[in-house]
Amino acid sequence: MKILGIGNAIVDVICKVDDKFIAQNSLTKSTMKLVDEYEFKNLLSSLKIEETVSGGSVANTIVGLSQLGNEVGFIGKISDDDLGNKYENGLKKESVKFLYSKKKESTPTGTCLILVTPDSERTMVTFLGTAGKISEIDIDVSSVKKSEILFLEGYLWDEGEPKKAFEIAINNARKVAMSLSDLFCVERHKLHFIELVKNKLDITFANEQEIMSLINTKDFKQVIEFSKNINKLIVVTRGNKGAIAINKDEVTECSALKIDHIKDLTGAGDLFASGFLHGFINNKSTKESLEKGAEMASKIIQIIGARLS
């Protein structure tokens, strides 16, 4: 297997809202907030659902890699319920090997409410459900060992069982890539993430805001210096400024593709990672990998949701 992803198995529920809705519900635009089941249902009760799709950051990336013709798998914890069955079937339709045996859990399958404002930004409200209870016994270690790259998400990192699951996966992997996922995650787990980026990860994906928060700087030149010093591959998306990869002393940049009409930024980072990793595992140059990432991101922001059909 080329790439195995481990992440939150979340069903995305996409709704259009205005900025007033974001403010009234004390949400911070473009970030993710964790809520309980009651708060999730309360928010959803007043909204019209545009689309429901099997989601989760790593799962989106893995599906993108499958669509590009790569052999991939995914591990994520779901319950044997209606949403869990839909989730599993959604991955199988995309030719992703789902390497988790679901059973009836006390907590339902996780759900993420993706609120899309008129400026195409997305604000996420997540009820993790059973996805957030992933543990080391849920990790198929033999599949981790057989895959060329293990791909993880910062969203999954938490103290207790998820952290143990993360660690057993990392310790058995040949090569590890991870997305920092969200500013909320970076600020919550900063010390752990710095340790991971410096010592455990071979490839780190982040946007400009996340990586600058991680190293406590407002100067992007410091990001380049930090990346060179740790001698790892750091890939940073910079919105309309494009993307940059720092690999040891080599700095490679790629422009963003011009898009006439952006519909929804959901999944832009996830699909960028699909394109980059596709290039990386197929021995393309760093420049070609960045360009493939930019191409995939440009396609996904022209549709609603985080999956290309």
N, C-alpha and C positions, 0 to 999 in steps of 0.2 A: 504494500500500500504506500502511495506517495505521501499523503498527509492525513493524520488523524487529529480531529478537533475534539476538545473537551470543553463544554461550556454549559451555560444555562439553557435548558430546553424550555423555551417560552413561546406561547402562542401570541402573536402580535395582533392587536385590535386597533385599527387605524381610523381616526376621526379627525374631521376638520373643525377648528375652533378659531375664535378671534383672540386678540391680545387681551381683551377684557376678561375672558374666561381664565386665562393664565394668571392674571393679577388677582382676580376674585378668589381663586383657590390657592393663593400663596405659593405658586410654583415659580421656579426660576427657569426662564426660557433657555432651551438648548441643553438642559441637563437632565439627569435621571433622578427620580425620587422613589425610594422604597416605601411601600404602604402595606397595611394589613388588608385582609379580604373585604372587611366592611367598608373601609375608605375607598377601595378600588371600585366596589359595586356602586357606592354612592356617587362617585364621579361619573361613572359610565351611564348611570340612570337617565341623565339629561342629554345624552349625546346620540347622534346618529352614526352608526358604524358604516364606514366606507368599504372596508375590506378586512378579512381575517385570514392570517397566514401563519404557517409554522415559522417561528423566528428565533431570536437569540443571536447575538453578535457573531460568535464563532460559527454557528450553524449557517448563517447567511454567507459567510466567507467560504465555508466548505461546499455549499450548494453552487456558488459561483465557480469554484475550482472544478466541480463535477461537470458543470455546463461547458467548461473549457476543455473537457476531455481527459481529466485526471482521475486516477483511481483514489477515492477518498472514503473516510469513515468518520463517524461522529458518536460520541458518548455524552448523554445528557439524561438526567433523571426525570421521568414522567410517571404519572399514576395511570393505572388501568381504568381510565374514565373516558368520557366522550372527547374532551380536548386532547387527552393523551393519545387516543387512537388516531385522531385527525393529524396530530403532530407526526407520529410515526409514519403514517401513510404518505404525508407530504414529503418527507425525506426520501422514502423509498421510490416515489415517483420521479425524483431527481437523480436516481441511481447512486444514492449515498448509502453506504453500509451503516445501518443503525446498530451499534454494538452495545445495546443495553436491553435486558429482559425486564419489561415492565410488570408490575404487580399492583394490586389495590393498595394504595397508601392512605394513611389517615389524613394527609393534606392533599388537596387537588393539584392538578397540573398547573404550572405557573403561567401567568398572563401579563402582558405589557400593553398598557394603553399608550398609543403613540398619537400625540396631539400635534397636528400640523397647522401652523398659523399662516396667514396670507403671505408672509415673506418667505415661505417654504421651510422655515426652521421647524425642527421637531423637538418636542418636550416629552419626556417619557415618565410614566408613572407605572411602577412595576410591583405586582404582587408575585413574589418569587414562588410561592407554593412549595411543592416538593422539589423543584429544581434547586432551591437553596439548601437542600438537605443531602446533597451528594456526598458520599463518603468513600473511603479507600476500597471498600468491598464492591463498589460500583465500577471500579476501574478495571478494564480488561488489559492486564499487564502484558500479556503475550502480544496483543495488537499494538500496544505502545512500542514494544521492542522491535516489532517488524516494520513499523512505519519509518519513512525517511525523516519526516519532520513532525513534531508534536506542536499543535497550535492551541494556545490558551487565551482566555480573556480575563482582564482585570475585574470585570463584573462578578466573576465566580469566587474571587479571593475573599475569604473571611475566616475568622478564628474558628477553631473547632474542627468538625468533620470535613468541611470543604477544603480547608488548608491542608489537612492530612492527605486528602485525595490529590490535590495539586502536587504535593511533595513526592508522593509515591510515583506519580506520572512523570514528573521531571527527572527523578532519580533513575528511571528506567528508559528514558528517551535517548535517541542518538543525537538529535538536534532539537532545540526548543525555540519556538517563536511565540510572542505574546503581544496582544494589543492592550494598551493601558486603559482603553475603553471609554473613560469619561472623567471629567475634572473632579466630580464627586468621589469617584473611586480613588483617584490620585491623592486627594486631600485627606481621605479617610485612612489610607494605607501607605502613606508616603515613605516611612522608614522601611517597611517591607518591600515596597516597589523598588526603591533605590538598591536594596540588597539584591533583588532579583535581576534588575537590569545590569548591575555591575558584575555579578558572579554566576548567575544561573541561566540567563537567556542568551541565545546566539543572535536572535533578531528581535528588536523591539519596534512595534508600530505605535505611533502616537500622533495626535494633532498638535499644532503649535502651542495652544493653550495648555494642554496636558503636560508636555515635556518641559515647558518653562516653569510651570508650577512645581513639577517634580524636583527640579534643581534650584528652585527659589530664585529665579532671575526674571528680569523684564527685558533683557538684552539677548536677542537670538544668537549673537556671536558666541555667547557663553554655552549655548546648546552644542554648537559645533566643536568648541574646545573640550567640553565634557565628553562628547562622543568619541573624539580622537583619543582622549586620555584613557578611556576604558577599553579601547581596542575591540569594540563590538560593532555589529551592523545596526544602526539606528535609522529608521525610516519615518520621516515626519511629513504629514500633509499640512498644507498652508492655505487652504481655501483657494481663492482666485490667484494666489501667488504660486500655485503649483505644489510641487513636492520636492523633497530633498532626501538623499540617502548619504549617510556618513559611514564609511566602512574603513576602519583604521584611519589612515591618513588621506584616503580618497573621498572627495566630496563631489557628488553627482546631483545635478538639478534637472527638473523637468517642468515645463510650463503647464498650466491648467488649460484644458480645451475650452474654447469659447462656446457657450450654450445660449441660445436665444431665449428659451423659456424653461426655467427651473420649476418643476412641479412640487418636489418633495426631496429634502436632503436625507431622509431616512436611508440608512444602508450605504451612504457614500463611502465612509471609512471601511466598512466591511468588504465592499466590492473592490475598493482600491487594494485591500490586502489580498483578495483573490487574484487580481491581475499581477500584482508584484510577486506573490508566491508561485504563481504559474510560470512566470519568467525565470524565477530563481531555481526551481526544481527541474526546469527544462534547459538549464545551462545557458540562459540568455544573459546578456550583459546587464549591469546595474541600470544603465540608461534605458535599455529595452524593457526591463522589468518595471521601472517607474512609469514608462509610457503606457505599458499594458494596464497598470494600475489606474492611471489617469483616464484611459479609455473606458474601463469598466465603471469607474465612478461617474463619468459623464453620461453613460447610458442609464444608470439607475436613478439619477436625479431628474430625469425627464419623465419618470413614471411615478405612480403612487406605490409606496411599499418598498421592501428591500429585496425583492426577488425579480430577476429578469425572467421573462416567460420563455 
